[in-house]
Amino acid sequence: MLILTDPETFFLHPHYANYDYVLVRAGRIEPAWAKARLMARWRENAPKRFLKDWDARHGL
């Protein structure tokens, strides 16, 4: 979806063909946008014990 929406920003590279990665060109996205998406994906995949500790340390 990202590549179809903005191919000038998001792209694929053959080196990462076996991974679920989408690459982004430097300077083309807002850091807050990237941080929010990375945190959401991390929270989906992190073990529950890490989330509990993270949330406690960050007041969440």
C-alpha positions, 0 to 999 in steps of 0.5 A: 500500500505504501509503495502504491501510494507514494513510490517516490518515498517507499520502495523495494530492493532485491536484496530484501526480497525475502523479508517483509520490508519496505524501504524509505528514502531518507528525508522523505517522511516525518520522524513522528510518523515513522516512530508511531508506526515502528512503535505500533509494529513493535508492540504487536510483536514484543513479548508481553513481559517487555511491554509490561516493563516498557509501559511501566517505565514510560508511564503508559 
